[in-house]
Structure formats: structure tokens, C-alpha cells
Amino acid sequence: MGSVVKQPLFSFGVIADVQYADIPDGRSFLGVPRYYRNSILVLQRAVETWNQHGNLKFVINMGDIVDGFCPKDQSLAATKKLVREFDKFNGPVYHMIGNHCLYNLPREELLPLLKIPGRDGNAYYDFSPTPGYRIVVLDGYDISAVGWPQDHPKTIAALKILDEKNPNSDKNSPEGLEDVARRFVKYNGGVGEEQLQWLDSVLQDASNSNQRVIVCGHVPMSPGVASKAALLWNFDEVMDIIHKYDSVKVCLSGHDHKGGYFVDSHGVHHRSLEAALECPPGTYSFGYIDVYENKLSLVGTDRMQNTDFEN
Ligand SMILES: Nc1ccn([C@@H]2O[C@H](COP(=O)(O)OP(=O)(O)OC[C@H](O)CO)[C@@H](O)[C@H]2O)c(=O)n1
């Protein structure tokens, strides 16, 4: 008798940092090439591939759908265009906001466009794709100097943090900051008190219901998985909550573009995904995750590396 191949409990598609703009190719601040027009082709190939797979329960977009260099009079049209491409997937698509989304549009316009559930401009939410699983989507720009009105208490709180932690006149610059202190830059953000309490209550509820949890957020949550300058401001507070519960096995993020994988001291797997934006024409970066009883398996296409997350 041949061996029986185990079927996943469910599978879902992933892509990060599409950062589309109808502008010529360029480079990041640190000189990494960015292919703004090509990134929509990466997304289109992703959607075709996900549809051909035929058994993906949903797709999750890890944020930064449109780049901050998109001309501002095109921000709305570009965001709608990209959402339409995602909507060609034959199933639900879950979005989250990244810093580049917020460079383009204010929260009150972004959230409805991206169909992000949430009240008062908050962009964190959870859903349950099967009874035994919970997906938590964090809003890493809850406390942020971008996205809220200038006089909003969250903008004021963010500016205070940046003033205290980052002495540079350009608050996007981590120059002179050491190790994880490099995260205190304007293009990152933090999770506010109310969201921390919400996270705790969702994880408690999942734990009571014997559900496993995958936590997703645009901004990486562990210093082991990404550049120190691309971390959530209060990753430590978020991880303290996550570590209270055995139910969280995997944290997924985008933002750092180069991709990374790290298992922390509590056995939580962290994976930051390779950016679609950095794919030279003819190359791709997207994938899907098979969720099994005792492991998750990321099946990447081309520049997105395969990863097994053994529980
Ligand atoms: N050292 C730096 C890095 C960036 N900036 C400026 O900050 C803005 C956002 O940077 P950008 O690289 O476009 O942001 P991403 O979300 O794509 O990537 C985040 C991390 O860089 C990934 O590791 C932009 O205006 C940059 O010019 C800066 O001033 N100094």
C-alpha cells in the first residue's frame, strides 16, 4: 500500500508590499531596486496562480498596496485599481494597512476601500476561516505619525515617542540609534493600549475555544526576523501578550522586503515575506500557506522562499 498524503486543514494565499505606482523604476533609501510598474504584474500572476490552485480559502495581503511615490492625484485610482486586481481572486481577500497606504490616503478613505472592518478608523480585526483556527490582523500604525489627522491624540502620542526616542531631525532616519532602538522611526508605528487589550481578549477567547491562531501584521514583531529599523515600536509588549498563549504558533508580516524567518525563545515562528515590489520583471514573489494539524507550510513562488513551520 502506498503512503497516504495528508491533506491540509485549509490553505490561504499570501503576498506582501506590492507598492504599485505608475512611475519609472527606482531605488529604496538604501539603494535596493524597486519596480513600481512591474509589481501589478506580480500581483496578477499571483491571483491567476491562486485561482488555478482552486482550494485556497482566502488570500491575505500584508499591506502597502500602493507606494508613497504614487502621484497624490492618482492615489485613489491606483488603490482602487489594485483592489480590483485582488478581487479577481475567487474568494475572500483580507487587507491590512501599511505605511505606504497611509502616505497615499487617510484612514477614513482607506478602510472602506480595503474593506477593513473596524470602528473609529481602527484597522485591527480577526476572523475564523475554520472552527479550529483564528486569524488576527494587527494595525501596526495604530500609534503613528502618519495616517491620523495632525491634531489626533494618536498622532500626538506618536510624535512624543519619536521625540523621546529619536534625536534626528529627520524622524525617518535611524542614524545613530543602536540595535533595536533603530525601530523608532516614522515609517514604523505601534499598537495602542486598546488594541493590546483587544489582542489579549481575542487570544484568551481563542484559547478557551481550543483554536490555533496566526497573527498577521504589516510591521515585523521580532528582532530576529527583520532589520532592527523595520520593527514594530512596541513589539515587546505585543509579544508578551502572544507568549501568554500557547495557541499562537506563527506571526506573519511584510514591510522589511528582503524576507526573513526566525523562531523565538517561546517557539513562535516569525516570517516576514519577500516584497512583490522588489521583483525584477519576469520574476515573482507570492505564495500560499498549507495549514496542517501539526505544522504550517509556506509554498513560495520564485523569490518567495518555502518555509515549514513545525509546531
Ligand atoms: N534609512 C531611511 C529609510 C527610509 N527613509 C524614508 O522613509 C520613508 C519610508 O521608507 P521606505 O523604505 O520607502 O519604506 P518601506 O515601508 O518600503 O520599507 C521600510 C523599511 O525601509 C524596510 O526595511 C521614505 O520616505 C524613505 O525615503 C529614510 O529617510 N531613511
Ligand as a Chemical Component Dictionary entry (heavy atoms), coordinates in Angstrom:
data_LIG
# 
_chem_comp.id                   LIG 
_chem_comp.type                 NON-POLYMER 
_chem_comp.pdbx_formal_charge   0 
_chem_comp.three_letter_code    LIG 
# 
loop_
_chem_comp_atom.comp_id 
_chem_comp_atom.atom_id 
_chem_comp_atom.alt_atom_id 
_chem_comp_atom.type_symbol 
_chem_comp_atom.charge 
_chem_comp_atom.model_Cartn_x 
_chem_comp_atom.model_Cartn_y 
_chem_comp_atom.model_Cartn_z 
_chem_comp_atom.pdbx_ordinal 
LIG N1  N1  N 0 17.028 54.995 6.457 1  
LIG C1  C1  C 0 15.902 55.523 5.947 2  
LIG C2  C2  C 0 14.911 54.696 5.440 3  
LIG C3  C3  C 0 13.773 55.281 4.904 4  
LIG N2  N2  N 0 13.663 56.618 4.867 5  
LIG C4  C4  C 0 12.457 57.249 4.289 6  
LIG O1  O1  O 0 11.329 56.723 4.934 7  
LIG C5  C5  C 0 10.237 56.590 4.053 8  
LIG C6  C6  C 0 9.771  55.153 4.016 9  
LIG O2  O2  O 0 10.858 54.331 3.599 10 
LIG P1  P1  P 0 10.640 53.116 2.634 11 
LIG O3  O3  O 0 11.920 52.374 2.526 12 
LIG O4  O4  O 0 10.006 53.568 1.362 13 
LIG O5  O5  O 0 9.576  52.283 3.488 14 
LIG P2  P2  P 0 9.128  50.801 3.258 15 
LIG O6  O6  O 0 7.894  50.643 4.054 16 
LIG O7  O7  O 0 9.038  50.485 1.799 17 
LIG O8  O8  O 0 10.263 49.921 3.894 18 
LIG C7  C7  C 0 10.501 50.015 5.288 19 
LIG C8  C8  C 0 11.927 49.685 5.605 20 
LIG O9  O9  O 0 12.792 50.573 4.914 21 
LIG C9  C9  C 0 12.251 48.278 5.185 22 
LIG O10 O10 O 0 13.399 47.824 5.841 23 
LIG C10 C10 C 0 10.748 57.041 2.685 24 
LIG O11 O11 O 0 10.406 58.399 2.504 25 
LIG C11 C11 C 0 12.248 56.908 2.819 26 
LIG O12 O12 O 0 12.968 57.770 1.968 27 
LIG C12 C12 C 0 14.662 57.415 5.393 28 
LIG O13 O13 O 0 14.545 58.649 5.352 29 
LIG N3  N3  N 0 15.768 56.846 5.917 30 
# 
loop_
_chem_comp_bond.comp_id 
_chem_comp_bond.atom_id_1 
_chem_comp_bond.atom_id_2 
_chem_comp_bond.value_order 
_chem_comp_bond.pdbx_ordinal 
LIG N1  C1  SING 1  
LIG C1  C2  SING 2  
LIG C1  N3  DOUB 3  
LIG C2  C3  DOUB 4  
LIG C3  N2  SING 5  
LIG N2  C4  SING 6  
LIG N2  C12 SING 7  
LIG C4  O1  SING 8  
LIG C4  C11 SING 9  
LIG O1  C5  SING 10 
LIG C5  C6  SING 11 
LIG C5  C10 SING 12 
LIG C6  O2  SING 13 
LIG O2  P1  SING 14 
LIG P1  O3  DOUB 15 
LIG P1  O4  SING 16 
LIG P1  O5  SING 17 
LIG O5  P2  SING 18 
LIG P2  O6  DOUB 19 
LIG P2  O7  SING 20 
LIG P2  O8  SING 21 
LIG O8  C7  SING 22 
LIG C7  C8  SING 23 
LIG C8  O9  SING 24 
LIG C8  C9  SING 25 
LIG C9  O10 SING 26 
LIG C10 O11 SING 27 
LIG C10 C11 SING 28 
LIG C11 O12 SING 29 
LIG C12 O13 DOUB 30 
LIG C12 N3  SING 31 
# 
